[in-house]
């Protein structure tokens, strides 16, 4: 068995943390402590500058973990230096240098500087960083639902693709996790500052006690010796800790995500000429009329005024260059031949609307049409098992203000008109009392309806009317159009994606089916046949297994579709019949079935029906008469045929009766109760 070697970076991080643990237990010599203290200062500087110049906060997504590691390492160094101070009265070059150099060899000055650093870190930087982290985490979590909705809206309008949407969602999750972690990680820095102060006090008191009791020093010598070392130890820990605290503050307050940190600060401070003029004038005035150093303040004032003049000149030059560049770009655009490639793209589904409907699609105005489009795609996917292409929404000033049209592959297939501030009320058939309003027709099913005002809504609902708001009307209409055309919207690429998903769990089945037995186009044709009659293709496993079973004997997609429908009879029965109730259907005269089968002609490209036109018309008229009888009874027209006839009879009637359901006997579950109430005969 081959053991995989750890990456070198993992080894470094592991050694860093292990060293901190060892330092708590094992005494180390002073020269090694100097090396580790210098390394600790370098790490703190690296973190500070990395936080300062990173483009986004997520570029340092492991910052909370860094805080934990550096805090533990710094406390471990404190422990080692304390051990050396108390044991030997010497903690190495770094500690003694900080104690003597920073404090000028004066215990009081060093102590004051140390206390000032602790106050700055604890009361200013840590306090502010803690509050900013808390508020940022809260607002980031609160903003997550809105950001998710914005991503879904961009995805549905085609502004981004699925990969970009996934990347944005992952980024939102990472941001929420980061700021949530930062809210707690700031406590490490705050606790580190407190621990540093306590360790310093312990060092000082313990050193004085050891110096007097064990080393024979007087109180003054002990205070001087151990005080300088303690202050040096405190400073050598406080300064890296201060840099880490500063890094935390920089990171949680970072506002710019796309520009350089230094350039952004300088630009925001010194980019307004009038600000520089005012500062320069005030400084010069203070140097002239007060006792302040005239040369210093007037000199600074002149520098600010000169800087303002230069910035103003730069702005004017940039404006002229921008104007010239724009004119050149316009001229170049005129000279260039028109790029017509972008005009060749045809969107699968488009919803165009007049300017009066824009508020329904504008999230900033409270519109939820984009959210409804998202739900349409989810609904169709669950209901029919097919992925609806991106639905393009756009306004069209050529339409009437309240008009909308639906296009499939660039061609208008339906339209509708709504009243923005009204509701549509429909009588389900049993409401006797009429309500006043503007007569209209519901666009999806062309049912009679009435436009009513919002004030009439409550009354209409109490009377039993079905009341629908304008966004629901458009969404329902769009859903029905998609259902009608979902078969032609299913592309070969969509089929390939479905097969790829199936292959993840059933690779042997897919390898057997395609491309050995059926090509991608043939599978697409079978799936389109199912979708065209409202049969869900979500159970792709059953469909593929059935195709693999029968494709060895025939590659006729129509016959294969019939085999698949019979394999899906549970789904077919659930789609068209109600369990535990008597379902009323029509049957087809056996003579007509024999006549149809006798007219079927087989060719290399498949079978077709060669029936006399007059005879076809008689059969179609008979179907229409029987279907009308069932509709008058409030029932869906369903015709039962023998399995061998179903596909050809469906092909004969589909152009005339799109809502007619044609089912074979083999597609009905045994527990479904059926009663024939008519027979199609001619």
C-alpha positions in Angstrom: 0.0 0.0 0.0 1.5 3.3 -1.1 1.2 6.1 1.5 0.7 9.6 0.0 3.2 12.2 1.3 1.8 15.2 3.0 2.1 18.5 1.0 5.0 20.7 2.2 2.6 23.5 3.2 0.7 21.2 5.5 4.0 20.1 7.1 4.9 23.8 7.7 1.6 24.6 9.3 1.7 21.4 11.4 5.2 22.3 12.6 4.1 25.8 13.4 1.3 24.7 15.6 3.3 21.8 17.1 6.1 24.2 18.0 3.6 26.3 20.0 2.5 23.3 22.0 6.1 22.2 22.7 7.0 25.7 23.9 4.5 25.4 26.7 6.3 22.3 28.1 10.0 22.3 27.0 12.4 25.1 28.1 14.4 26.6 25.3 17.7 28.5 25.3 17.7 32.3 24.8 19.2 32.2 21.3 16.4 30.0 20.0 13.8 32.3 21.7 15.3 35.2 19.7 14.8 33.3 16.5 11.2 32.4 17.3 10.4 36.0 18.4 11.9 37.4 15.1 9.9 34.8 13.2 6.7 35.8 15.1 7.2 39.5 14.2 7.7 38.6 10.5 4.5 36.5 10.5 2.6 39.4 12.0 3.9 41.8 9.4 3.1 39.4 6.6 -0.5 39.0 7.8 -0.9 42.8 8.2 0.3 43.6 4.7 -1.6 40.7 3.2 -4.8 42.0 4.8 -4.1 45.5 3.6 -3.5 44.7 -0.1 -5.8 41.7 -0.7 -8.6 42.5 -3.3 -11.5 40.8 -1.4 -11.9 39.6 2.1 -12.4 36.0 0.8 -8.8 36.1 -0.4 -8.0 35.6 3.3 -10.9 33.3 4.0 -8.7 31.4 6.6 -8.0 34.5 8.6 -10.0 33.4 11.6 -7.9 30.2 11.7 -4.7 32.3 11.3 -5.8 34.4 14.3 -6.2 31.3 16.5 -2.8 29.9 15.4 -0.8 33.1 15.9 -2.5 33.8 19.2 -1.5 30.3 20.5 2.1 30.7 19.2 2.4 34.2 20.7 1.2 33.0 24.1 3.6 30.1 23.9 6.5 32.5 23.3 5.3 34.5 26.3 5.5 31.4 28.4 9.0 30.6 27.3 10.3 34.1 27.8 8.7 34.2 31.3 10.5 31.0 32.1 13.8 32.4 31.0 13.3 35.8 32.8 12.3 34.1 36.1 15.0 31.3 35.9 18.0 33.1 34.4 17.2 36.8 34.6 17.9 36.9 30.9 15.5 36.3 28.0 17.9 36.9 25.1 18.8 39.7 22.8 15.3 40.6 21.4 13.6 40.9 24.8 16.4 43.0 26.3 16.7 45.2 23.2 13.0 46.0 23.2 13.1 46.7 26.9 16.1 49.1 26.7 15.8 50.6 23.2 12.0 51.3 23.1 11.9 52.6 26.6 15.3 54.4 26.3 16.6 52.3 29.2 14.1 53.9 31.5 11.7 51.6 33.3 9.0 54.2 33.7 9.1 55.3 30.1 9.0 51.6 28.9 6.1 50.8 31.2 4.1 53.9 29.9 4.7 53.0 26.3 3.7 49.4 27.0 0.5 50.5 28.7 -0.3 52.9 25.8 0.1 50.1 23.3 -2.2 47.9 25.3 -4.8 50.6 25.6 -4.7 51.3 21.9 -5.0 47.7 21.0 -7.6 46.8 23.6 -9.8 49.9 23.8 -9.6 51.2 20.2 -8.7 48.6 17.6 -10.1 45.5 19.2 -13.3 47.2 20.4 -14.0 48.6 16.9 -13.1 45.4 15.1 -15.4 43.4 17.4 -18.3 45.7 16.8 -17.7 45.9 13.0 -17.4 42.1 12.8 -20.6 41.6 14.7 -22.6 44.0 12.6 -21.1 42.8 9.3 -22.0 39.2 10.2 -25.5 40.1 11.0 -26.1 42.1 7.9 -24.4 39.5 5.7 -26.7 36.8 7.0 -29.8 39.0 6.7 -28.8 39.9 3.1 -28.4 36.2 2.0 -32.0 35.6 0.8 -32.0 38.8 -1.3 -28.7 37.9 -2.9 -30.0 34.4 -3.7 -33.1 35.9 -5.3 -31.0 38.3 -7.3 -28.9 35.4 -8.6 -32.0 33.4 -9.6 -33.4 36.5 -11.4 -30.1 37.0 -13.4 -30.1 33.3 -14.2 -33.7 33.4 -15.5 -33.1 36.5 -17.6 -30.0 35.0 -19.2 -27.6 37.5 -17.7 -25.6 34.6 -16.2 -25.3 30.9 -16.9 -25.6 28.0 -14.5 -21.9 27.9 -13.8 -21.7 31.6 -12.9 -24.9 31.2 -10.7 -23.2 28.3 -8.8 -20.1 30.4 -8.3 -22.0 33.3 -6.9 -24.0 31.1 -4.6 -20.8 29.5 -3.3 -19.3 32.9 -2.8 -22.3 34.0 -0.7 -22.0 30.9 1.4 -18.3 31.5 1.9 -18.9 35.2 2.9 -21.5 34.3 5.4 -19.2 31.6 6.9 -16.3 34.0 6.9 -18.0 36.9 8.7 -19.7 34.5 11.1 -16.3 33.1 12.0 -14.7 36.6 12.2 -17.4 37.6 14.7 -16.0 35.0 17.1 -12.4 35.1 16.1 -12.0 38.7 17.1 -12.4 37.4 20.7 -9.0 35.7 20.3 -7.3 39.0 19.8 -9.2 40.6 22.6 -8.3 37.8 25.0 -4.7 37.9 23.8 -4.3 41.5 24.8 -5.8 40.8 28.2 -3.5 37.8 28.7 -0.5 39.8 27.7 -1.3 42.4 30.3 -1.7 39.8 33.0 1.5 37.9 32.0 3.4 41.2 32.3 2.1 41.8 35.8 2.9 38.3 36.8 6.4 38.6 35.3 7.1 41.8 37.2 5.9 40.7 40.5 7.4 37.2 40.2 10.7 38.6 39.1 11.0 41.1 41.9 10.1 38.3 44.4 12.7 36.0 43.0 15.4 38.7 42.8 14.9 39.6 46.4 14.4 36.2 47.9 16.7 34.0 45.8 19.3 36.2 44.1 20.0 38.6 47.0 19.1 41.8 45.2 17.7 44.8 46.8 14.3 46.0 45.8 15.6 48.7 43.5 18.0 46.4 41.6 15.3 43.7 41.3 12.7 46.2 40.0 15.2 47.7 37.5 16.5 44.3 36.2 13.2 42.4 36.0 11.2 45.5 35.2 13.2 46.2 32.0 13.0 42.5 31.0 9.3 42.3 31.7 8.6 45.5 29.7 10.7 44.2 26.9 8.9 40.9 26.9 5.6 42.7 27.0 6.6 44.9 24.1 7.9 42.1 21.9 4.6 40.4 22.3 2.4 43.5 22.2 3.7 44.8 18.9 3.0 41.7 16.8 -0.3 41.4 18.6 -1.1 45.0 17.7 -0.3 44.3 14.0 -2.6 41.3 14.1 -5.3 43.4 15.6 -4.7 46.0 13.0 -5.0 43.3 10.3 -8.4 42.3 11.8 -9.6 45.9 11.7 -8.4 46.4 8.1 -10.1 43.2 6.9 -13.5 43.6 8.5 -13.7 47.3 7.4 -12.4 46.7 3.9 -14.9 48.3 1.4 -13.2 48.2 -2.0 -13.3 44.8 -3.7 -12.0 45.6 -7.2 -9.3 48.2 -6.7 -5.9 48.6 -5.0 -6.1 49.4 -1.3 -3.5 52.2 -1.3 -4.6 53.7 -4.6 -8.2 53.8 -3.4 -7.4 55.6 -0.1 -5.2 58.2 -1.9 -7.8 58.8 -4.6 -10.7 59.2 -2.1 -8.7 61.6 0.1 -6.9 63.8 -2.6 -9.1 63.6 -5.7 -11.2 66.7 -5.0 -9.4 70.0 -5.9 -11.7 72.2 -3.8 -10.9 70.1 -0.7 -7.1 70.6 -1.3 -7.6 74.4 -1.9 -9.6 74.8 1.3 -7.1 72.8 3.4 -4.2 74.7 1.9 -5.9 78.1 2.5 -6.7 77.2 6.2 -3.2 76.0 6.9 -1.6 79.2 5.4 -4.1 81.3 7.4 -3.2 79.6 10.6 0.5 80.1 10.0 0.0 83.9 9.3 -2.4 85.0 12.0 -1.3 82.7 14.9 1.9 82.0 16.8 2.3 78.7 15.0 5.5 78.1 13.0 4.8 80.3 9.9 7.3 78.5 7.6 5.9 75.1 8.5 2.2 75.9 8.1 2.4 78.2 5.2 4.7 75.7 3.4 2.2 72.9 3.9 -0.6 75.2 2.8 1.3 76.0 -0.5 1.9 72.3 -1.1 -1.8 71.5 -0.7 -2.7 74.4 -3.1 -0.2 73.2 -5.7 -1.6 69.7 -5.4 -5.1 71.0 -5.9 -4.0 72.8 -9.1 -2.4 69.6 -10.4 -5.4 67.5 -9.6 -7.7 70.0 -11.3 -5.5 70.1 -14.4 -5.4 66.3 -14.5 -9.3 66.2 -14.4 -9.6 68.6 -17.2 -7.0 66.7 -19.3 -8.8 63.4 -18.6 -12.2 64.9 -19.6 -10.8 66.1 -22.9 -9.2 62.7 -23.6 -12.4 60.9 -22.7 -14.4 63.2 -25.1 -11.8 62.6 -27.9 -11.8 58.8 -27.2 -15.6 58.7 -27.3 -15.7 60.6 -30.6 -13.1 58.2 -32.1 -15.0 55.2 -30.8 -18.2 56.5 -32.4 -16.4 57.1 -35.7 -14.8 53.7 -35.6 -18.1 52.1 -34.9 -19.6 53.8 -38.0 -16.7 52.7 -40.1 -16.8 49.1 -39.0 -19.1 46.6 -40.8 -22.1 45.6 -38.7 -21.5 42.5 -36.5 -24.6 40.4 -37.3 -23.4 37.3 -35.4 -25.2 38.3 -32.2 -28.4 38.8 -34.2 -28.5 35.2 -35.3 -29.1 33.9 -31.7 -32.7 32.8 -31.2 -34.0 32.5 -27.6 -36.0 29.3 -26.9 -38.7 31.2 -24.9 -39.3 34.9 -24.7 -41.8 36.9 -22.7 -42.1 40.5 -24.1 -44.3 43.1 -22.4 -45.3 46.7 -22.7 -44.0 49.4 -20.4 -47.2 49.2 -18.2 -46.2 45.7 -17.1 -42.6 46.6 -16.2 -43.4 47.1 -12.5 -44.4 43.5 -12.3 -40.9 42.4 -13.4 -38.9 45.0 -11.5 -37.8 43.7 -8.2 -37.1 47.3 -7.0 -40.8 48.2 -7.5 -42.0 45.1 -5.6 -42.6 43.0 -8.7 -42.3 39.2 -8.3 -42.6 38.0 -11.9 -39.0 36.9 -12.0 -39.6 34.7 -8.9 -42.6 33.2 -10.6 -40.6 32.4 -13.7 -38.2 30.5 -11.4 -41.1 28.6 -9.9 -42.4 27.7 -13.4 -39.1 26.1 -14.3 -39.1 24.1 -11.1 -42.8 23.1 -11.6 -42.2 21.8 -15.1 -39.1 19.9 -14.0 -41.1 18.2 -11.3 -44.2 17.6 -13.4 -42.7 16.5 -16.7 -39.1 15.8 -15.9 -37.7 18.2 -18.5 -35.5 21.2 -18.0 -37.1 24.4 -19.3 -34.6 26.6 -21.2 -33.8 30.1 -19.9 -36.9 32.3 -20.2 -35.9 35.7 -21.6 -37.9 38.6 -20.2 -37.7 42.0 -22.0 -39.8 45.1 -22.4 -41.1 46.1 -25.9 -42.2 49.7 -26.5 -43.9 48.6 -29.7 -46.5 46.7 -27.6 -49.5 48.3 -25.9 -48.7 49.3 -22.3 -50.7 46.4 -20.8 -50.0 43.8 -23.6 -47.6 40.9 -23.4 -46.6 38.3 -26.0 -45.0 34.8 -25.7 -42.5 33.7 -28.3 -41.2 30.2 -28.9 -37.9 30.2 -30.9 -38.4 33.7 -31.9 -42.0 33.3 -33.2 -45.0 34.6 -31.4 -47.3 31.8 -30.3 -49.7 33.6 -27.9 -50.5 36.9 -26.4 -52.5 38.5 -23.6 -53.5 41.8 -22.1 -53.9 42.7 -18.4 -55.0 45.7 -16.4 -52.1 46.4 -14.0 -54.2 47.7 -11.0 -57.1 45.2 -11.4 -57.9 41.6 -10.6 -59.4 39.0 -12.9 -62.5 37.3 -11.5 -63.8 34.0 -13.0 -67.1 32.3 -12.3 -66.4 28.6 -11.6 -69.9 27.8 -12.8 -72.0 27.8 -9.7 -72.0 31.5 -8.7 -75.4 33.0 -9.5 -74.9 36.6 -8.4 -73.1 38.7 -11.0 -70.5 41.3 -10.2 -69.8 44.5 -12.2 -66.6 44.9 -14.0 -64.9 44.9 -17.4 -65.7 41.8 -19.5 -62.6 39.9 -20.8 -61.3 36.4 -21.4 -58.7 34.5 -19.4 -55.7 34.2 -21.8 -54.6 30.6 -20.9 -57.9 28.7 -21.4 -60.0 31.5 -23.0 -62.6 31.4 -20.3 -65.0 34.3 -19.8 -63.8 36.6 -16.9 -64.3 40.1 -15.5 -61.7 42.7 -14.5 -62.5 44.1 -11.1 -60.9 46.6 -8.8 -59.1 45.8 -5.6 -62.0 47.1 -3.6 -64.3 44.5 -5.2 -61.9 41.6 -4.6 -63.2 40.6 -1.1 -66.8 40.7 -2.3 -66.0 38.6 -5.3 -64.2 36.0 -3.3 -67.0 35.8 -0.8 -69.5 35.1 -3.6 -67.4 32.2 -4.9 -65.5 33.8 -7.8 -62.0 32.7 -8.5 -59.9 35.9 -8.2 -56.4 36.1 -9.7 -53.8 38.9 -9.7 -52.0 40.0 -12.9 -48.6 38.3 -12.2 -50.5 35.0 -11.7 -52.3 35.4 -14.9 -49.1 35.9 -16.9 -47.4 33.0 -15.0 -50.3 30.6 -15.7 -50.4 31.6 -19.3 -46.7 31.1 -19.7 -46.8 27.7 -18.0 -49.5 26.4 -20.3 -47.6 27.6 -23.4 -44.5 25.9 -22.2 -46.4 22.7 -21.6 -47.8 22.8 -25.1 -44.3 23.3 -26.7 -42.1 21.4 -24.2 -41.5 18.6 -26.7 -39.9 20.8 -29.3 -37.9 22.7 -26.7 -36.2 19.4 -25.7 -32.9 19.5 -27.6 -30.3 16.9 -28.2 -28.0 18.6 -25.7 -30.8 18.4 -23.1 -31.1 14.7 -23.7 -27.4 14.3 -23.4 -27.4 16.1 -20.1 -30.2 13.8 -18.8 -28.3 10.7 -20.0 -25.2 12.0 -18.3 -27.1 12.3 -15.0 -28.5 8.8 -15.4 -25.0 7.5 -16.1 -23.7 8.6 -12.7 -26.0 6.0 -11.0 -26.5 3.5 -13.9 -23.4 3.4 -16.1 -24.0 -0.1 -17.4 -27.5 0.7 -18.6 -26.4 3.8 -20.5 -23.4 2.0 -22.0 -25.7 -0.7 -23.3 -28.3 1.7 -24.7 -26.3 4.4 -26.4 -24.7 4.5 -28.9 -24.8 0.7 -29.4 -28.6 0.3 -29.7 -30.0 3.8 -30.2 -28.5 7.1 -31.2 -29.1 10.4 -29.3 -31.6 11.6 -31.9 -33.7 8.5 -31.6 -33.9 8.7 -27.8 -34.8 12.4 -28.2 -37.6 11.5 -30.5 -39.1 9.0 -28.0 -38.9 11.5 -25.2 -40.5 14.2 -27.4 -43.3 11.8 -28.2 -44.0 11.3 -24.5 -43.8 15.0 -23.7 -46.1 15.9 -26.6 -48.9 13.9 -24.9 -48.2 15.1 -21.4 -46.3 12.0 -20.2 -43.5 12.8 -17.7 -40.0 11.7 -18.6 -38.8 12.1 -15.1 -38.5 8.3 -14.6 -35.7 8.1 -17.1 -34.4 4.9 -15.6 -37.6 2.9 -16.6 -37.7 4.6 -20.0 -34.0 3.7 -20.7 -34.5 0.1 -19.5 -37.5 -0.3 -21.8 -35.7 1.1 -24.7 -32.7 -1.2 -24.1 -35.1 -4.2 -24.0 -36.9 -3.5 -27.3 -34.4 -1.6 -29.3 -32.8 -4.9 -30.2 -35.9 -5.8 -32.3 -37.0 -2.4 -33.7 -35.6 1.1 -34.0 -39.0 2.6 -35.0 -39.3 5.5 -32.5 -43.1 5.4 -32.6 -43.3 1.7 -31.7 -40.6 2.2 -29.0 -42.7 5.0 -27.6 -45.7 2.7 -27.3 -43.5 0.1 -25.4 -42.3 2.9 -23.1 -45.9 4.1 -22.4 -46.9 0.6 -21.4 -43.9 0.4 -19.1 -45.0 3.7 -17.6 -48.6 2.7 -17.2 -48.6 3.6 -13.5 -47.7 7.1 -14.4 -50.1 7.2 -17.3 -53.0 6.0 -15.2 -52.1 8.5 -12.4 -51.9 11.3 -15.0 -55.4 10.8 -16.6 -57.5 8.7 -14.1 -58.7 9.3 -10.6 -58.2 6.3 -8.2 -61.1 5.0 -6.2 -63.6 6.6 -8.5 -65.4 5.5 -11.7 -63.6 7.0 -14.7 -65.7 7.6 -17.8 -64.2 7.0 -21.3 -65.1 6.5 -24.9 -64.1 3.4 -27.0 -63.3 3.1 -30.6 -65.4 0.9 -32.9 -63.5 -2.3 -33.7 -64.4 -1.9 -37.4 -62.6 1.5 -37.4 -59.6 -0.1 -35.7 -59.4 -2.8 -38.4 -59.9 -0.1 -41.1 -57.0 2.0 -39.6 -54.6 -0.9 -39.3 -55.4 -1.9 -42.9 -54.4 1.6 -44.0 -51.0 1.6 -42.3 -48.1 1.7 -44.8 -44.6 0.8 -43.8 -41.6 2.6 -45.3 -37.9 2.9 -44.6 -38.6 6.1 -42.7 -41.4 4.7 -40.6 -45.1 3.9 -40.9 -47.8 6.3 -42.0 -51.6 6.2 -42.3 -52.9 6.0 -45.9 -56.7 6.5 -45.2 -59.2 7.9 -47.7 -59.7 11.6 -47.0 -63.5 11.3 -46.9 -63.3 8.4 -44.5 -60.8 10.3 -42.4 -63.2 13.2 -42.2 -66.1 11.0 -41.1 -64.0 9.4 -38.3 -62.9 12.9 -37.1 -66.4 14.2 -37.1 -67.6 11.2 -35.1 -64.8 11.8 -32.6 -65.8 15.4 -32.3 -69.4 14.5 -31.6 -68.5 12.0 -28.9 -65.9 14.3 -27.3 -68.5 17.1 -27.2 -70.9 14.9 -25.3 -68.2 14.2 -22.6 -67.3 17.9 -22.4 -70.9 18.8 -21.8 -70.9 16.4 -18.9 -67.8 18.2 -17.5 -65.4 15.3 -18.2 -62.1 15.1 -20.1 -62.6 13.3 -23.4 -60.6 10.1 -23.2 -60.6 7.4 -25.9 -59.5 3.8 -25.3 -58.0 1.8 -28.2 -56.1 -1.4 -28.7 -52.3 -1.0 -28.3 -51.5 -1.5 -32.0 -53.9 1.2 -33.1 -53.3 3.9 -30.5 -50.4 5.7 -32.2 -52.0 5.8 -35.6 -55.4 7.0 -34.3 -53.6 9.6 -32.2 -51.8 10.8 -35.3 -55.1 11.0 -37.2 -56.8 13.2 -34.6 -54.0 15.3 -33.0 -54.3 18.1 -35.5 -58.0 18.6 -34.9 -58.3 17.8 -31.2 -55.1 18.7 -29.3 -56.7 18.1 -25.9 -58.1 14.6 -26.8 -56.5 11.9 -24.7 -55.9 8.6 -26.5 -54.9 5.6 -24.3 -54.4 2.0 -25.0 -55.8 -0.8 -22.8 -52.2 -1.8 -21.9 -51.5 1.6 -20.4 -54.1 1.3 -17.6 -53.4 -0.1 -14.2 -55.6 -3.0 -13.1 -57.0 -1.2 -10.1 -58.4 1.7 -12.2 -62.2 1.5 -12.5 -63.4 2.5 -16.0 -66.8 2.8 -17.5 -67.4 3.3 -21.3 -70.1 6.0 -21.9 -69.8 6.2 -25.7 -68.3 4.7 -28.8 -66.7 6.4 -31.8 -68.3 4.9 -34.9 -68.7 6.1 -38.4 
